[in-house]
Amino acid sequence: MSERTFLTVPEHVAIIMDGNGRWAKQRGLPRTMGHRKGVDAVRETVRAAGDAGIKYLTLFAFSSENWRRPETEVSDLLGLLKAFIRRDLAELHRQNVRVKVIGDRLSLKSDILDLLVDAEERTKSNTALTLVIAFNYGSRDEIARAMTSLARDVEAGRLRAQDISPALINARLDTAGIPDPDLIIRTSGEERLSNFLLWQAAYSEFIFVPEYWPDFSREIFHSALETFASRDRRFGGLVAQTAAAVGT
Ligand code: FPP
């Protein structure tokens, strides 16, 4: 298949994969079937991102608030993520994909934590796409953890409070070393950020698509990339700029 090329390819795309439950409900299926079909959409999107030359793809897989869902759904979601890592890691490795996980690790059980850490470790030298899995992730929680870490340094005399800068905060976030998302896509017609990458989204472009996540396809992704390429990004200035030029 001939691959599409785009005028401006975002370096980092982040996706809020929403609508699995409604996709299932529309078909009279249990919610878990929506999540299951959602994993197929994850596979297709990872391939499409790599093919388009995107360097970072962040997927909001499980939020720190998702623990409030019924126990069976939480267990289905964790099971699907574990199965994805177990079954797809070899293929991701073959595609030269580096896996990185963001989110609070301290409260995770060792079975899932070990699996995620192992996936990061095994793929750490890959150089094509970095697949960032946001798991047990909440942006306010991430920022609070970064603040605690800076406050400890101030308390211990390793850092002066007046030296705290956006760059220092960046370096304490789970996303340290990852450029800010150029584009954030949310599926299912909902138009909000839901505690996702609040700090990092300062200059992101947003695209909301009506399709439920299980129906997300390479074609819908390409259309979002085309819309992104047509946007002027000014980063507070008056002329169109790239993220690299302004150093965000
Ligand atoms: C939102 O749909 C989706 C989620 C909460 C989880 C997304 C998870 C996956 C696609 C599967 C595992 C992930 C990976 C990376 C393998 P929703 O349940 O909130 O849908 P609704 O708003 O229609 O109820």
Residues whose N, C-alpha, C, O or C-beta is under 5 A from the ligand:
A	BS01	FPP	M17 D18 G19 N20 G21 R22 W23 H35 G38 V39 V42 L59 F60 A61 L77 L80 L81 F84
